[in-house]
Amino acid sequence: MSDAIKHECGIAVIRLLKPLEYYKEKYGTAFYGVNKMYLMMEKQHNRGQDGAGFASIKLNTKPGQRYISRVRSVAQQPIQDIFAQINQRINAELQAHPEYADDVAAQKQNIPYIGEVLLGHVRYGTFGKNSVESVHPFLRQNNWMHRNLIMAGNFNMTNVKELFNNLIELGQHPKEYTDTITVMEKIGHFLDDAVSKIYKDLKKEGYNKQQASPLIAERLKVSKILKRAAKNWDGGYAMAGLIGHGDAFVLRDPAGIRPAYYYKDDEVVVVASERPVIQTAFNVKFEDVHELDPGHAIITKKSGKVSIKKILEPLERKACSFERIYFSRGSDAEIYHERKKLGKLLMPQVMKAIDGDIKNTVFSYIPNTAETSFYGMVETAENELNKSKTDIILKGKRSLSAEKVTEILSERIRVEKIANKDVKLRTFITEDSSRDDLVAHVYDITYGVIKPEDNLVIIDDSIVRGTTLKKSILKMLDRLNPKKIVVVSSAPQIRYPDCYGIDMANLESLIAFQSALALLKDNNKYHIVDDVYKKCKEQTDLEDKHVQNFVKEIYDSFTDEQISDKMAELLSDESINAEVKIIFQSVENLHLACPKNLGDWYFTGDYPTVGGNRVVNRAFINFYEGNNERAY
């Protein structure tokens, strides 16, 4: 993606179902869980590079022994930093106590981070300062083992204010106004309540406090706690939690917006944000890794019993399509084929843009995540070329010489790697003119492969703000002197902010929105902006379920192609000599390519939860009033 956007997070949960001695015997180390967690977090580093965290719980420890360990980092390479700290601590203990080397019980008792229940998280800092205090997992501590709660998630809530006020009504005094703290305290409240009720029942049955403790762990119903806590949540989430005595859970939102996958055998239960992470780390087959159903939680009790419970009534499935276009690793078998299909489906528009002139067209892509869609586009271009060859040969079969037939058959699609990203270049100067000059050189280009009569077709995952296109890519490509530059987006036009995880919180930064505003001005229809503002303001005090997305009216007067053409005009200034054409995927073809991930609110404005419409209206009000604030 040429426009860098911060997004998403990644979660990883491992529950070892055997004693640590089992893993020492079979795999040669009691650190089996820690090693696997490192792999799972590294395989999800694409989901977050601003911070990372790890927590573990030891089962069945004696009073006075530390059973919860946690480490977090916002270092430049946070995952490596975390595990360097863990390894340093483990090695220091082993060097100080050589007798621990073959004594798993001593390792568990004396070395931190070695446990049966592990939670990992990688993060992009999309909200607030990226301090270590903002990094998951979060910890809610208590002297009662059952009331300790560790939380991490891939989520955003649209109704934090409502949830925050709910906590106040419950008599709490939350320490921060963030969705993470709010969610954790909500679960913590009902966890405390459940533990208290179970203890009262046990007391009536004649058990003392010490005797009651293991029975509380047995009787605690995690599903009931989650149902009570999540009742009013509005957002996209995959929420992972560990309870001090050893219960673990992952809960997915009812619309399936945020992803979650799991695997279970007799040794381990694993949950992660992406399927190939589990496949690679545990060497298991595609079909052995299952998607967690929307509105459901996978719960592992301290006893090792695993169940999948419906927590919330599922809504219409709207799994995030950006997962398939860009966020998730392309090594997933389904995602790889979907991305190729996204490229294939764009070819009719590309052929029209180049007037069918494949011979004088060079195909390329913006590195690196657009590469798979590029393969799909080129395969389709090759099919088009082969049809053309066949037609020529069949029409002139009697008059064609062998030499001419050989010449026709030898024609190939012209594919070049035109853009190369200079990953070492950093735009460290903040002064605008200097910084813009540096941005213009983030990509290197390949000279000597484009002729003046050539079209240059270059595919990107998506076009969000258009900043890199305008300041770098188009200027760079124009230096090659092509006749026409065709920029192809495998995603549709991004018209609306996201409020479920991606850092697209405002409207005015979106180039599609800027293009629609420019068209309104050109066509003397800018009064629509005032009308939309009034309609948004009138809904400010309505309940979320009654709020409509009136921002759609900004786009209603124009076709997709008109907006694309205006975008090309805005992004290519007078210094660009080539004709510039911008092509976007249609929403219909997106759904055709990614049939299981129909979440398209950033393209269509059709938000999957009631809070989404309120967020988009607030974003428009902020734009109109000139408020540089987040809409959620």
LOKE-38915 format. One record per residue (C-alpha): residue in one letter; x, y, z. Coordinates in steps of 0.001 Angstrom, whole numbers, padded with zeros to 6 digits, always signed. Example, Ala and Ser with C-alpha at 12.3 -4.5 7.8 and 13.67 -1.06 7.14 Angstrom:
LOKE-38915
A+012300-004500+007800;S+013670-001060+007140;
end
This chain:
LOKE-38915
M+000000+000000+000000;S+001573+003281-001072;D-000326+005278+001570;A+000848+003939+004914;I-002082+003538+007282;K-001903+002186+010784;H-004412-000452+011523;E-005477-003537+013294;C-003682-005491+015987;G-002766-009134+016341;I-003571-011527+019166;A-002157-014939+020043;V-003300-017298+022793;I-001671-020604+023693;R-003025-023017+026294;L-000790-026012+026963;L-003008-028995+027848;K-000216-031219+029215;P+002167-030734+032161;L+005357-028867+031249;E+007317-032075+031788;Y+005520-033547+028767;Y+006926-030856+026448;K+010390-031248+027942;E+010240-034961+027212;K+008772-034681+023697;Y+010261-031426+022387;G+013359-031115+024541;T+012331-027973+026408;A+009858-026760+029000;F+009944-023426+027154;Y+007859-024921+024316;G+004982-022477+024862;V+007259-019424+025009;N+009031-020496+021808;K+005726-021002+019974;M+004456-017643+021191;Y+007537-015955+019751;L+006829-017573+016386;M+003155-016581+016461;M+003913-012974+017324;E+006651-012663+014697;K+004340-014175+012073;Q+001836-011428+012915;H+004266-008508+013032;N+002505-007183+009908;R-000448-006409+012185;G+001439-004111+014533;Q+004926-002699+014882;D+004411+000118+017386;G+004289-002114+020446;A+004093-005700+021644;G+003242-007487+024863;F+003350-010944+026411;A+001769-012409+029531;S+001740-015881+031049;I+000029-017710+033885;K+001378-020694+035807;L-001242-023203+036920;N-001521-024677+040417;T+001117-022576+042155;K+001446-022403+045924;P+000523-019212+047805;G+003441-016787+047801;Q+004727-017939+044409;R+004499-015552+041511;Y+002142-017004+038921;I+001559-014063+036537;S+004332-012611+034361;R+004022-009762+031907;V+006412-007831+029682;R+005643-005035+027191;S+007718-002951+024812;V+007562+000051+022487;A+011121-000424+021248;Q+011869-000064+017538;Q+011574-003859+017220;P+009209-004575+020111;I+008711-008326+019594;Q+012440-008986+019523;D+012888-006699+022523;I+010303-008611+024559;F+011802-012004+023885;A+015336-010710+024397;Q+014220-009659+027886;I+012535-013021+028472;N+015575-014976+027261;Q+017933-012837+029299;R+015932-013520+032465;I+015630-017244+031757;N+019341-017606+030963;A+020328-015623+034041;E+018301-017955+036265;L+019694-021086+034589;Q+023278-019830+034888;A+022777-018946+038541;H+021128-022307+039212;P+022571-025038+036953;E+020529-027585+038904;Y+017368-026217+037220;A+018505-027465+033788;D+016699-030809+033967;D+014275-029995+036775;V+011067-028739+035133;A+009303-028295+038471;A+012114-026003+039674;Q+012014-024070+036405;K+008299-023492+036723;Q+008587-022443+040350;N+011540-020090+039979;I+011733-018813+036391;P+009208-016220+035168;Y+007327-016448+031855;I+007216-020253+031882;G+003544-021158+032182;E+000716-023176+030721;V-001415-020192+029616;L+000145-017540+027363;L-001145-014375+025698;G+000646-012288+023073;H-000266-009024+021356;V+001166-006838+018598;R-000109-003286+018231;Y-000351-000252+016029;G-000802+002935+018052;T-003936+004330+016393;F-005134+006375+019345;G-003291+008503+021875;K+000383+008343+022686;N+002301+005206+021923;S+003635+004791+025456;V+004234+001412+027043;E+001199+002035+029278;S-000949+001837+026137;V+000429-001546+025101;H-001560-004738+025662;P-001930-007030+027553;F-003576-004980+030283;L-003613-006367+033812;R-006313-005989+036466;Q-004758-007177+039702;N-006282-008604+042857;N-005122-010759+045762;W-007899-013204+044915;M-006456-015380+042148;H-009876-015629+040440;R-010222-011848+040187;N-006973-011234+038320;L-007748-010459+034686;I-005348-010059+031761;M-006787-008603+028554;A-005601-007953+025015;G-007551-007413+021839;N-007830-006371+018242;F-010708-003929+018488;N-012285-000502+018551;M-015556+000366+020252;T-017790+003056+018779;N-019670+003697+022041;V-016892+004188+024595;K-018725+007122+026192;E-021805+004990+026858;L-019724+002109+028215;F-017691+004482+030386;N-020877+005936+031858;N-022149+002387+032507;L-019104+001792+034704;I-019760+004977+036646;E-023362+003877+037162;L-021994+000609+038556;G-020077+002645+041127;Q-016646+002319+039532;H-014048+005042+039039;P-012187+004075+035827;K-008570+005246+035738;E-008617+006059+032009;Y-011112+007022+029322;T-010118+004396+026747;D-012001+001505+025210;T-009416-001023+026457;I-009705+000017+030101;T-013476+000334+029783;V-013886-003159+028331;M-011534-004730+030882;E-013270-003065+033820;K-016671-004128+032512;I-015576-007767+032333;G-013773-007362+035657;H-016933-006068+037334;F-018962-009114+036341;L-016023-011410+037138;D-015906-009986+040668;D-019664-010351+040962;A-019595-013995+039801;V-016735-014914+042161;S-018566-013302+045115;K-021797-015165+044377;I-020041-018520+043993;Y-018170-017956+047254;K-021413-017131+049101;D-022948-020364+047811;L-019889-022367+048870;K-019914-020737+052296;K-023522-021851+052741;E-022407-025362+051785;G-019880-025299+054636;Y-016631-024587+052808;N-014069-022178+054238;K-012221-019650+052054;Q-009233-021872+051420;Q-011412-024844+050482;A-013584-022650+048272;S-010769-021430+046023;P-010399-024482+043720;L-014181-024887+043611;I-014629-021295+042433;A-012362-022098+039475;E-014519-025115+038632;R-017885-023372+038944;L-017011-020057+037309;K-018986-019702+034055;V-016909-017534+031759;S-019627-017493+029104;K-022109-015964+031543;I-019619-013235+032514;L-018994-012397+028869;K-022706-012276+028063;R-023331-009771+030845;A-020238-007667+030056;A-020592-007543+026260;K-024322-006895+026115;N-023971-003224+025087;W-020690-003332+023189;D-020754-001765+019711;G-017683-002234+017590;G-015431-004739+015910;Y-013400-006964+018176;A-011500-010153+018834;M-011046-009957+022602;A-008666-012272+024448;G-008534-012719+028193;L-006869-014809+030880;I-008230-015206+034410;G-005712-015604+037229;H-006487-019210+038081;G-006044-020314+034427;D-009291-019930+032482;A-008806-018365+029030;F-011150-017010+026365;V-011324-015257+023000;L-014572-013509+022038;R-015378-012357+018486;D-017832-009564+017630;P-021327-010498+016344;A-020712-009199+012803;G-017366-011014+012524;I-015621-007741+011693;R-012321-008668+013333;P-010807-012092+012536;A-010046-014990+014881;Y-008921-018558+014119;Y-008287-021529+016406;Y-006692-024968+016484;K-006955-027714+019079;D-005383-031120+019628;D-004576-033128+022760;E-001468-031007+023475;V-002533-027441+022868;V-005310-024924+022186;V-004238-022019+019985;V-006033-018854+018850;A-004655-016171+016523;S-005782-013343+014274;E-004650-015181+011149;R-004873-018789+009987;P-001390-019241+008417;V+000200-018106+011671;I-001169-021212+013368;Q-000447-023421+010349;T+003196-022364+010254;A+003924-022262+013982;F+002344-025668+014664;N+002814-027306+011253;V-000844-028178+010784;K-003089-028368+007728;F-005362-025612+006423;E-008502-027601+007212;D-007406-028202+010822;V-007523-024480+011627;H-011065-023185+012138;E-012584-019730+012067;L-014276-018661+015299;D-017907-017882+014513;P-019135-014304+014989;G-020652-013631+018418;H-018981-016749+019839;A-016193-017317+022344;I-013721-020159+022581;I-013269-020861+026297;T-010644-023073+027915;K-011194-023867+031569;K-008385-024429+034039;S-009224-028139+033815;G-008368-028086+030096;K-011960-028471+028944;V-012548-026489+025751;S-015940-025207+024611;I-017288-022766+022042;K-020227-020750+023357;K-022574-018284+021687;I-022213-015082+023693;L-024073-012603+021489;E-026652-013143+018763;P-024753-013005+015444;L-025542-010113+013102;E-025266-010170+009323;R-021697-011280+008670;K-019545-008305+007681;A-015985-009540+008059;C-013473-006820+007153;S-012620-006998+003432;F-009413-005030+004019;E-008111-008170+005750;R-008192-009865+002366;I-007024-006893+000300;Y-004100-005855+002451;F-003849-006509+006199;S-003548-010291+006540;R-000509-012141+005281;G-000959-013365+001719;S+000363-016809+002626;D-003167-017859+003609;A-004392-020154+000807;E-007776-018450+000481;I-006388-014918+000694;Y-003755-015623-001956;H-006386-016750-004483;E-008709-013889-003543;R-006013-011293-004148;K-005200-012819-007520;K-008878-012667-008427;L-009009-008990-007440;G-006326-008377-010066;K-008073-010490-012702;L-011393-008701-012285;L-009782-005335-013008;M-008554-006278-016492;P-011661-005237-018486;Q-011267-001675-017142;V-007516-001779-017772;M-008008-002964-021358;K-010421-000092-021964;A-007971+002427-020476;I-005128+001263-022772;D-007423+000883-025816;G-006550-002804-025972;D-002926-001991-026825;I-001167-004715-024849;K+001866-004608-027145;N+002717-001066-026047;T+001894-001502-022363;V+004163-002300-019411;F+002563-003835-016306;S+003977-003348-012812;Y+002982-002922-009162;I+003631-000914-006027;P+005719-003134-003727;N+005116-005248-001853;T+001591-006243-000896;A+000082-005460-004336;E+002237-008177-005866;T-000336-010978-005636;S-003097-008928-007291;F-000532-008040-009948;Y-000060-011738-010743;G-003792-012111-011258;M-003923-009061-013518;V-000994-010275-015627;E-002446-013780-015996;T-005614-012245-017396;A-003594-009968-019670;E-001764-013048-020986;N-005087-014715-021714;E-006164-011621-023650;L-002929-011650-025600;N-003275-015370-026395;K-006793-014791-027740;S-005437-012028-029932;K-002659-014302-031236;T-005145-017060-032006;D-007429-014669-033890;I-004550-013333-036008;I-003277-016802-036872;L-006710-018210-037706;K-007670-015227-039868;G-004458-015280-041868;K-003447-018924-041663;R-002918-019357-045427;S-000923-016202-045948;L+001254-016370-042842;S+004804-017601-043166;A+006359-019819-040506;E+008581-016897-039568;K+005557-014638-039061;V+003730-017264-036954;T+006847-017624-034789;E+006966-013839-034395;I+003303-013734-033318;L+003705-016608-030845;S+006827-015077-029284;E+005009-011902-028254;R+004808-011617-024459;I+003175-009420-021846;R+005687-006785-020846;V+006211-007068-017102;E+008773-004992-015222;K+009538-004133-011613;I+009334-000379-012014;A+009086+000755-008381;N+011460-000290-005603;K+010829+000965-002097;D+013889+002276-000289;V+013131+000847+003152;K+016181+002563+004694;L+015045+006063+003739;R+013364+007887+006607;T+011586+011237+006302;F+013147+012537+009528;I+012813+016260+008740;T+009442+017686+009698;E+009751+021061+007897;D+007284+020741+005004;S+009345+021662+001941;S+012321+019526+002998;R+010112+016645+004004;D+008189+016717+000716;D+011460+016444-001186;L+012408+013365+000832;V+008960+011780+000394;A+009384+012147-003363;H+012363+009783-003177;V+010951+007018-000974;Y+010711+004870-004131;D+013450+004181-006655;I+012503+003576-010293;T+013851+001365-013043;Y+015025+003346-016059;G+015398+002199-019659;V+012366-000097-020017;I+009635+002392-021035;K+009279+003828-024570;P+007535+007161-025288;E+004649+005311-026970;D+004086+003022-023977;N+001285+002892-021465;L+002421+002145-017915;V-000106+000200-015820;I+000761-000003-012138;I-001410-001686-009494;D-001695-000747-005808;D-003741-002330-003022;S-005753+000796-002391;I-005622+004562-002570;V-006463+006185+000751;R-005127+009731+001010;G-003264+009843-002294;T-000374+011687-000643;T+002359+009301-001754;L+000852+009055-005228;K+000909+012839-005651;K+004222+013653-004005;S+006222+010628-005052;I+004873+007865-007280;L+003291+009817-010146;K+006230+012223-010396;M+008624+009284-010313;L+006762+007334-013010;D+006461+010418-015197;R+010264+010634-015330;L+010145+007470-017467;N+008226+009445-020137;P+005333+007042-020793;K+002426+008111-022974;K-000124+007248-020264;I+000070+006221-016601;V-002785+003996-015437;V-002906+003576-011658;V-005063+000598-010684;S-006470+000035-007182;S-007440-003513-006237;A-009828-001966-003682;P-012811+000308-004396;Q-012751+004029-003571;I-012345+004599+000184;R-015064+007142+000914;Y-015840+006811+004618;P-013880+006564+007883;D-013413+003275+009648;C-014247+002953+013330;Y-013481-000708+013960;G-009683-000829+013904;I-008157+000974+010916;D-006686+004411+011510;M-008965+006270+009094;A-010756+008470+011607;N-011536+011542+009523;L-013066+012340+006148;E-011054+015262+004848;S-007866+013223+004459;L-009563+010748+002078;I-008812+011620-001557;A-012186+010248-002689;F-013937+012701-000347;Q-011751+015570-001575;S-012615+014630-005161;A-016359+014593-004446;L-016128+018043-002826;A-014256+019377-005853;L-016948+017998-008170;L-019660+019625-006061;K-017880+022970-006475;D-017399+022431-010217;N-021106+021688-010661;N-022447+024454-008390;K-023800+021878-005937;Y-021732+022740-002876;H-024931+023588-000995;I-025252+019821-000523;V-022366+020071+001970;D-024393+022537+004066;D-027486+020342+003802;V-025597+017248+004969;Y-024120+019166+007899;K-027592+020251+009059;K-028924+016695+008792;C-025954+015323+010750;K-026363+017950+013479;E-030084+017173+013817;Q-029197+013557+014651;T-026666+014391+017355;D-028983+013549+020263;L-030742+010567+018668;E-030149+007000+019823;D-027666+005192+017610;K-030313+002880+016172;H-032165+005868+014656;V-029129+007578+013113;Q-028666+007519+009315;N-025534+008009+007236;F-026299+011255+005391;V-022697+011612+004225;K-023611+009325+001323;E-025327+012332-000259;I-021913+013916-000885;Y-021255+011208-003488;D-024754+010600-004869;S-024555+013159-007705;F-021567+011499-009396;T-020559+008198-010945;D-017555+006227-009718;E-015713+007111-012924;Q-016352+010835-012496;I-014857+010711-009010;S-011889+008684-010285;D-011240+011154-013090;K-011395+014109-010684;M-008997+012259-008411;A-006534+011840-011280;E-006796+015578-011909;L-006160+016456-008241;L-003207+014096-007896;S-001387+015035-011102;D-000236+018657-011187;E+001088+020634-014159;S+004536+019046-013797;I+003155+015676-014952;N+003491+015247-018730;A+001825+011835-019144;E-001925+011391-019236;V-003007+009967-015868;K-005913+007563-015446;I-007030+006036-012144;I-009071+002836-012024;F-010774+001349-008969;Q-012216-002065-008216;S-016015-002129-008151;V-017742-003102-004918;E-019549-005885-006800;N-016267-007415-007966;L-014777-007047-004498;H-017594-009201-003141;L-017133-011640-006007;A-013435-012028-005188;C-013847-012098-001389;P-017250-013742-000802;K-016631-014511+002883;N-015543-010983+003801;L-018369-008670+002826;G-017507-005830+005214;D-017395-002828+002887;W-018414+000188+005006;Y-015316+002247+004099;F-016390+001934+000436;T-020199+002010+000690;G-020982+003702+004005;D-023065+000675+005028;Y-021806+000238+008598;P-022353-003174+010212;T-023219-001820+013681;V-025499+001008+014753;G-022589+003022+016113;G-020976+003351+012684;N-023511+005864+011352;R-023010+008086+014373;V-019243+007975+013835;V-019395+008939+010143;N-021779+011813+010911;R-019498+013022+013698;A-016545+012846+011272;F-018470+015042+008836;I-019401+017535+011565;N-015728+017709+012581;F-014739+018368+008958;Y-017379+021059+008481;E-016555+022823+011747;G-012800+022520+011275;N-012312+020386+014396;N-009176+018271+014234;E-010649+015562+016461;R-011272+011866+016145;A-014862+010858+015476;Y-014760+008041+018044;
end
